Amino acid sequence: MIKKISVVLFTLVLLTACSGAKKEDKVIKVASHMEPMTDVVNIAKEELAKEGWELELVNVSDNRQPNVALNDKEIDANFFQHIPHMEDFNKSVDGTLVGVTPIYDAIVGFYSKTYDKIEDVEKGAKVAIPNDPANEARALAILADHKIITLNDTDIRKVTTEDILENPLELEFIKVKLLTLTQAYEDVDLVYNYPTYIGKIGLTPKKDAVLIENSDSYYAISLVAREDNKDSDKIKALTKAMTSDAVRSFLVEDHDATLVPSF
């Protein structure tokens, strides 16, 4: 009798454990840190629920933490960055992060409290640009594309201020952290920025920027996973949800002034 009870108890414990493992396996952890990225994740959460998946949004406060967490396998994916930024992270820590799919192109550009249009910029103007390699190159490429500066023949995706050949306006470049560019708006003549950040002070690219990037989706904000899980059922389900009609409608209807869907 004792043996039978033991077998029954063992079976119940095994079934409970299996049931718990199965439930946990349906949870997808995704890190993101601000609107509209978190909005996209939450819409994907609703889409995933229809298919029996549970999405857990992990809120973070900077642009490194979500990559560290993903690389350390604490989460399944993140959504906050473009691929060049991800590649810079990989190089810095020998990481294994991979881009899964682009979601939208943020309309980036330069803003000014001093000038109404770029033609008004005077010699010696102070220009704030990001201090991380990927975004520094992006900012300089915009200025070069609009003939404000001339760059050498270095890969346009990798240029720094050291690659400036001609600077006829003698612009003074000030490099600051990406997340503090909005604060720099009051202290400089031109500042590069993303709509997500500059929107905090009531500015939008199409209405207020003096220069706007001619986007080619190279810097699209993308869903990112790891080399070891990019083909997993979790990431496949997440990708389907984040490229759903519901997400596209949200991007088009609610954020037409600041971004363009890239899927």
C-alpha positions in Angstrom: 0.0 0.0 0.0 2.8 2.4 0.9 4.5 1.6 -2.4 1.3 2.4 -4.3 0.9 5.7 -2.4 4.5 6.6 -3.1 4.0 5.9 -6.8 0.9 8.1 -6.9 2.6 10.9 -5.1 5.6 10.7 -7.4 3.4 10.8 -10.4 1.5 13.9 -9.1 4.8 15.7 -8.4 6.0 14.8 -11.8 2.8 16.0 -13.5 2.9 19.2 -11.4 6.5 19.9 -12.4 5.8 19.3 -16.0 2.8 21.5 -15.9 4.8 24.3 -14.3 7.6 23.9 -16.8 5.2 24.1 -19.7 3.6 27.3 -18.4 7.0 28.9 -17.8 8.0 28.0 -21.3 5.1 30.0 -22.7 6.4 33.2 -21.1 8.4 35.6 -23.3 10.5 38.2 -21.6 11.1 41.4 -23.6 13.0 44.4 -22.4 12.2 48.0 -23.5 12.3 51.4 -21.9 9.9 54.1 -23.3 7.0 54.9 -25.6 6.3 54.1 -28.4 8.5 51.0 -28.1 6.8 49.8 -24.9 3.5 50.5 -26.6 4.5 48.2 -29.5 5.5 45.5 -27.0 2.2 45.8 -25.2 0.2 45.4 -28.4 2.3 42.4 -29.3 1.4 41.1 -25.8 -2.3 41.2 -26.7 -1.6 39.4 -30.0 0.5 36.7 -28.3 -2.2 36.1 -25.7 -4.5 35.0 -28.5 -2.0 32.2 -29.3 -1.5 31.1 -25.7 1.7 33.0 -25.0 2.4 35.3 -22.1 4.6 38.3 -22.7 6.4 39.9 -19.8 7.6 43.5 -20.4 10.8 44.2 -18.6 11.2 47.9 -18.1 14.8 49.2 -18.2 16.2 52.7 -17.7 19.1 53.0 -20.2 20.5 51.8 -23.5 22.9 49.2 -22.2 21.0 47.3 -19.6 18.6 45.5 -22.0 21.6 44.3 -24.1 23.4 43.0 -21.0 20.3 41.2 -19.8 19.7 39.6 -23.2 23.3 38.6 -23.6 23.3 37.1 -20.1 20.1 35.1 -21.0 18.0 36.9 -18.4 15.4 37.8 -21.0 14.4 36.5 -24.4 14.5 39.6 -26.6 14.7 43.4 -26.4 13.2 46.2 -28.4 14.8 49.7 -28.2 17.7 49.9 -30.7 18.9 49.8 -34.2 21.3 47.1 -35.4 24.5 49.3 -35.5 24.0 50.0 -31.8 23.6 46.3 -31.2 26.8 45.6 -33.2 28.7 48.1 -31.1 27.6 46.3 -28.0 28.6 42.9 -29.4 32.0 44.2 -30.2 32.5 45.6 -26.7 31.7 42.3 -24.8 32.0 39.7 -27.5 28.3 39.4 -27.5 26.0 37.1 -29.5 23.0 39.4 -30.1 21.3 39.3 -33.5 18.7 41.4 -35.3 15.5 39.6 -35.9 13.4 42.0 -37.8 13.1 45.8 -38.3 9.9 47.4 -36.9 10.0 51.1 -37.6 12.3 53.9 -38.7 12.4 56.8 -36.3 12.5 60.1 -38.1 15.7 61.7 -36.7 17.2 65.0 -37.4 18.6 68.2 -35.9 16.7 70.8 -33.8 17.6 74.3 -32.9 16.4 76.9 -30.4 18.6 79.5 -32.2 17.8 79.1 -35.9 14.5 78.6 -37.8 16.2 77.0 -40.8 19.5 75.4 -41.5 20.5 78.2 -43.9 20.6 80.6 -40.9 23.3 78.7 -39.1 26.3 81.0 -38.4 30.0 80.3 -38.0 31.1 78.8 -34.8 27.7 77.3 -33.9 27.7 74.7 -31.2 26.4 71.3 -32.3 25.5 68.5 -29.9 25.8 64.9 -31.3 25.7 61.5 -29.6 28.9 60.1 -28.1 28.3 56.5 -29.1 29.9 55.4 -32.4 26.8 54.3 -34.3 24.8 57.4 -33.6 27.7 59.8 -34.0 28.2 58.4 -37.5 24.5 58.8 -38.2 24.4 62.4 -37.1 27.5 63.3 -39.1 26.1 61.5 -42.2 23.0 63.7 -42.0 25.1 66.9 -42.0 27.2 65.6 -44.9 24.1 64.7 -46.8 22.9 68.3 -46.5 26.3 69.7 -47.5 26.9 71.2 -44.1 30.2 69.3 -43.7 32.3 67.1 -46.0 33.6 63.7 -44.8 36.5 61.6 -46.1 36.1 58.3 -47.9 35.7 56.3 -44.6 32.7 54.0 -44.4 29.8 56.5 -43.8 28.4 54.2 -41.1 31.6 54.4 -39.1 32.7 58.0 -39.4 33.7 60.2 -36.4 34.4 63.9 -36.1 38.0 63.0 -37.0 36.8 62.2 -40.5 35.5 65.7 -41.2 37.5 67.1 -44.2 35.7 70.4 -44.6 33.8 72.3 -42.0 33.2 75.7 -43.6 30.9 77.0 -40.8 33.6 76.0 -38.2 30.9 74.1 -36.2 31.9 73.2 -32.7 30.9 69.6 -32.0 30.0 68.5 -28.5 29.5 64.8 -27.9 27.0 63.8 -25.2 25.2 60.7 -24.1 22.2 59.9 -26.3 19.7 60.0 -23.4 20.9 63.5 -22.4 20.6 65.2 -25.9 17.3 66.7 -25.0 18.8 68.5 -22.1 21.5 69.8 -24.4 18.9 71.5 -26.6 18.9 74.7 -24.4 22.7 74.9 -24.3 23.7 74.5 -28.0 22.7 75.9 -31.4 22.0 72.5 -33.1 21.2 69.2 -31.5 20.7 65.8 -33.1 17.9 63.8 -31.6 15.3 61.0 -31.8 11.6 61.9 -31.8 11.0 59.7 -28.7 13.4 61.9 -26.7 12.8 65.3 -28.2 9.1 64.8 -27.9 9.5 65.3 -24.1 9.9 69.0 -24.7 7.1 69.2 -27.3 9.0 69.0 -30.5 8.4 66.7 -33.5 10.6 66.1 -36.5 8.3 67.0 -39.4 7.2 70.2 -37.7 10.2 71.4 -35.8 13.5 69.9 -37.1 15.7 72.1 -39.2 17.3 69.0 -40.8 15.8 65.5 -41.3 17.5 62.3 -42.3 16.9 60.7 -45.7 16.2 57.2 -44.1 17.1 53.9 -45.8 16.0 51.6 -42.9 19.7 50.9 -42.0 18.9 52.4 -38.5 15.4 50.9 -38.1 14.4 50.2 -34.5 14.5 46.4 -34.4 13.5 43.4 -32.5 16.7 41.8 -31.1 17.4 38.3 -29.8 20.4 36.0 -29.4 22.2 33.7 -31.8 21.1 30.7 -29.7 17.4 31.5 -29.5 16.7 33.5 -32.7 14.9 30.5 -34.4 13.0 29.4 -31.3 9.2 29.1 -31.1 9.2 32.0 -28.7 11.0 34.4 -31.1 9.0 33.2 -34.0 5.7 33.9 -32.1 7.1 37.3 -30.9 8.1 38.3 -34.4 4.7 37.5 -35.8 3.0 39.5 -33.1 5.3 42.5 -33.5 4.8 42.6 -37.2 1.0 42.2 -37.0 -1.6 44.4 -38.5 -2.4 45.7 -35.0 1.1 47.0 -34.6 1.2 48.5 -38.1 -2.1 50.3 -37.5 -0.8 51.7 -34.2 2.4 53.0 -35.8 0.6 54.5 -38.8 -2.4 56.0 -37.0 -0.8 57.2 -33.8 2.8 58.1 -34.8 2.8 59.2 -38.4 4.6 62.4 -37.4 7.6 60.7 -35.9 8.2 57.3 -37.5 7.6 55.0 -40.5 6.8 51.3 -40.3 9.7 49.2 -41.8 7.9 45.8 -42.1 
